[in-house]
Amino acid sequence: MREIHLGQVVIQNRRKRGITQDELAKHLGVSTAAVSKWETESTYPDILMLPKIAAYFDISLDELMGYKPQMDSKEILSWYRKMSEEFANLPFSQALTHCHEAIKNYYSCYPFLFQAATLLLHYSTTAGSAENSKMIIEEALQIFQHVKNRTEDPTLGKEALQMEAYCLLILNRPAEVLQILGEKPSTEIPIEPLMASAHQMIGKTEEAKRVLQIGMYQQTLSLISLLSSYIQLCTDNPEHFEESCRRLKFISECFHLDELHPGILLSCYINMAQGWTILGKSEKALDCLKAYTDLAIRKIYPLRLHGDAYFYLLDNWFETMTLRTDPPRADSVIRQSITQALTNNPIFTVFSTDARFQAMTQQLRRHEEEK
């Protein structure tokens, strides 16, 4: 994040034009000592003087003040990484103060605001109390709404809408979710096949493959996410629940999600284990938790988005994403949340005295302490 450094800007522009402090002072009708103090930043010009200085150097007020109201994607990435580490290692209140300062400085930079709200949402669980967590989620919600209403980027606006809905769900406000999303599923048709055909027609076969790989990658993750959510609703029909689990596992194995995207697979294992527990199938639930634990303690850290031998053309696409391959939270916080998914889940309290379950929680705790 850039600070305001008017003094440095005055020096640079004055020297660029070969002008002395005395010459600048005479033009502006101030003393040479005043110009000297501006340049050392011991004092600043009167606000009415700023347009005159900017006009003299033929620069904007933002340029004069060394202020940039927008961040580019690299700066957003750097800021997010820095703040993620602060939330993981500093007192929450201190990190939150730094986050708020950046939000105020870049309130018109909507890609940045989207990522700042995402950061707040992901670290809301570390706010110290349920009441504080709710306040942080509500703050993130307001920022997503601001981005949705003000951005001119339709893709960013759609993403902000989705995150707004997610926040509302966490806050237990489902009626508002249906109000902003509507009650009919989207009928959008994937554009990747059309794009790939166009690339192929002009002889860009490799680019056609890349576009289709991106589409398949996204659709695969979307299908897994849909199945994982659907499984949670199927405990009223044991046969349908089991078949849904079978299909989810089949797709996961087919696309090697344990290597390609272990994070989403961990969530799937938890959802399946919860369902089997509700259905009273303890052994099947513990089998899912064992698969969860085995994956969680594998060498999957640091968690980063990446392709594989099949999705081998995704690297450049990941590079174009604002946060690229970075996870939403620091690895230390992710490891802690992985353990808590077992130890703090009320559904799994029925296993508190089970030897298998105890062994798994011990494994996860040991792994959580590893660097």
N, C-alpha and C positions, 0 to 999 in steps of 0.2 A: 504494500500500500504506500502511496506517495504522500509525503507531507508537503505543506506550503513552505516554499523557500524563495520568497520574493527577492531577498538580498542577492542570492546567487544569480537569479535571472537578470537583475539590473546590471550586475557586474559583467555578465556574459554579453549582454546586448550593448552595453556602453563600450566595452573593449572591441567588440565586433565592428563597431562604427568609428572606432578611434576617437572617442569623446572622453574628455576629462570629467572628473566630478564637478569641477568648477563650471564647465560649460553646461552640463546637465542642470546644475543648480540655477544658473542664470536663466535658462530657458523656462524652467518651472517656477521661477520667482521665489526660490527658497535659498537657504544658506548652504554652503559647501559642507558644513558640519552635519546638516540634516541628511544630505545624500550619503555621507560617510556612515552615519548611524543606520540608515536603511540597509546599506550593504553589509554591515556587520550584524544586522538584525537585532540590534539593541533597542531600536524603535522602528515603527512602521509608519508609512505615509498616512495622512488623513484620507478617509474613504473618498472624499471628493477629488483628491489628487490622483487617484488610481487611473481614471480614464485618460487624464492628460499624459501620464507616464506611458500607458499602453499605446496611445496615439503617436507619441513621439518615436517610439521604437517600432511602430506599425505591427503590433501584436495584439492578441485578444487579452481580455482580463484574466481568463483562465491561464493563458501562457505566461502572463506577467507574474501571477501568483504561484507558478509552478504547480498548478493544480490540474489533475486529470480526472474528470468525473466518470470516466469509463475505464474498465479493466479489459484487457484482451484475455483470450483463453489461457495463455501461459501464466499470466498474473493471477487469474482466478485459481488455477491449479496449484500454484505456489502458495497462495493464501490458504486454500483449503487444507493442504498438507500441514502447514504451520499450525493452523487452528485445531486441526484434528489431534495433533501432538499435544497442544496446550490443554484441550479438554481431557485428554488421557492422563496427563501428568501434573497439571496445576490444579489448585482449588477451583471448583466449578464456577464460583462467583467471579474469580479473576479472569478466567477464560471467557466468560459470558460478557464481561465488561469490554474486553478487546474486540469481541465479535460485534457488540453493539456499536462501537466506535466506527468500525468499518462499514456497517450497514448505514449509518448516518452519512458518512462521507461519499458513499456510492449508491445513494437511494434512487438514482435514475439509471443505474446500470443493471438492467433486468436479468441478464444471464448470471451476473454475480449474485444478485438478490436471491435468485432461485437456488443457487448452491448454498448460500448462507442459511436460507430457511431449511434446506435439506440437512445441513450440518446440525442446526438446532434440533430438528426432529430426531435425528439419529442419536444425539447425546442427551435427549430429554430424560432418558432413564437414569442418568447419572446425576440428576439435579438435587438429590438428597432426600426428597419426600414426594409422595404422590401429588400433593398440592402444587409443589414447585414444578414437577414434571408436566402437570396439566397446564400451568401458566406458560411454559416454554412451547408446548404443542399449540396452544392458542396463538402465541406470537408467530410461530411458523405459519399457521393457517392464515393469519392476516397478511403476511408477506406474500404467500402464494396467491392470495386473492388480488393483492396489489399488482403483482407481475401479470396475472391473467388479464386484468382490466386495462393495463397500460402498455404492454408490449405490442409491437407491430409484427413480431415474428410469430406466425401461426403455429409452428411446431412447438415453440417455447410456451405459447399460450395454452396449447393442448396438454403439455406436460404439467404446467402449473395447475390446470383444472383437475388432472388426475391426482396430484399431490394434495390439492384442497380436499378432494373427496376422501383421500386416505386419512387426512387429519380429522375430518369430521367423523369417520368411523371409529377412530381411536377415542374420540371424545364422546362416543355413544350418541351420535346425532344422525341416525340413519335416514330419517325423513328428509333432511337437507341434502344428503347424498343423492337420493332419487330426484330431488328437485333440480339439482344442477346437472346431473348426468342424464336425466330422463329414465323412463322405465323400459325402453326398448333397446336391446343390444345393437351395437354398431353393425352396419352392413357394408363397411368399407372393404374393397377388394384390393389385395396386395398388388402393388405396382411393379414389383421386381421382375415378373415374367415379361412385362411389356418393355421395361428398360433393357433387360437382357437381350430380347429379340432385336431391339434397335441397335445395340452394340454389335451384335452378331452380323447384322445386315451390312454394317460399315466395316466389317473385318476385324473388330476388336473382340475376339473370342475370349481372351483371358479376362477382359473387363466384364464380359457377360457372365463368366463363371464367378467372378468376385461378387457381382451384384446378387446373383442367386445364392451364393454362400451366405451373404449377409442376411438375406431374406429367410433362408432355412434356419440359420442360427437363431434369429429372433423369434421365428414361429415355433421352433422347438422349445425354447425357453418359455414362450407364452403358453404352449400346450401343457408343459409340465406344471406351470403355475396354475392353470385352470384345473388340471386333474387334482393337484394337491388341495385346492380349495373345495373341489367337488367331493373329495373323499370325506371331508369334515361333515358333509351333509348326508352321508350315506349310512350312518350308523343305525338308521331305522330299518335298513334292509341288509342284513349280514351278507347275503350272497352277492348283492350289488357292490357292497363295500369291498369284499374280497376280490371281485373281478376288477374293480377300479384300481386296487393296489397292484394286482398282477399286471395290468396294462401300463401303469406308471413305472413299475420296475423294468418292464420290457423295453420301454422307450429309453429309460435312463441307461440301461445296459447297452442298447443299440447305439446310442450316441456318446457312450463313455462319459457320462456326466460327472462321475467321480473324479475324473481328470479335467474335463472341460469346464465345469462350473460346480465345484463341490459345495459352494454356499447354498445354492438352491436345493441340492440334493439333501443336505442336512435338514433343511426345513421340511422336506417331504418325509423323511424318516420320523421326525417328531410328530407330524400330523397322522401318519399311519399308526404309530405307537399309541397316540391318544385314542384313536378310533378303536383299536383292538382292546385297549384297557376298558373303554366304555362298554364294549361288547362282552367283557368278562373273559377274554382270551389272553390270559396273562403271559403264557409262553410266547405267543406270537408278538405280543407287545414288547417283551424283553428281547426277542430276536431283532426287532426293528431298532430298539435302543442300543443293542450291541453293534449293529451295522452303523448306527449314528456315531457311537463312540470310536469304533475302529477308523472311520473316515476322519473324525475330528482330530485324532492324534497322529494321523499320517503327516507326511511332509508336504502339506498344502499351503504353508505360510511362507512368505507373505501372500495373502489372497489377492490375486490380480486377474483381471479378465485377459484371456488369451485364446488363440486358436489351437488346433492340433493337426495331426496328420491328414485328417479329412477336411477340416475347415482351415486350410493353409493360406488363404488369401485375405484374412481378416485384420492383419496387423496394421495396415495403413488406415483402415476404417476406425480401429480403436484409437489411433493417434488423433483423429479428427474430433473425438468426443472431448467435452470440456474437462472432465476428470480422467479421461483416458482409461487406464486400466486400474485406477485406484479404487479400493473398497471405500464405503461410506464412513467407516470408523477405523481407528487405529487397531492394529492386530491384537494388542493387549486387551482392549475393550471387547473385541470380537471373541477372543478366547474366554473371557470372563462370562460373556452372555451365553456362550455355548454350554458352559458348565451350569449356569443358572437355569437353562431350559429344562434341565433334569431336576436339579435340586430345589428350584423355586416353583415348580409346576404342581399345583394342587392335585391334578389328575394322577400324578405318579406317587402320591404319598402312600398308596396301597402297597408300594414296593419298598417302603423305607426299611423294612427288616429283611428283605430278600438279599441273599448273599451275592447273586449276580449283579443286582442293581447297585449294591454298595461298592462292589469291585469297580463298576463302571464309573461311578461318581469319583472314586479315589483316583482312577486313571486320568479323568478329566481335570481334577484339581492339580495333580502333579504336572500335567501338560500345561496348564494355565500358568504355572510358575516358571516354566522354561522360557528362556529368552531366544 
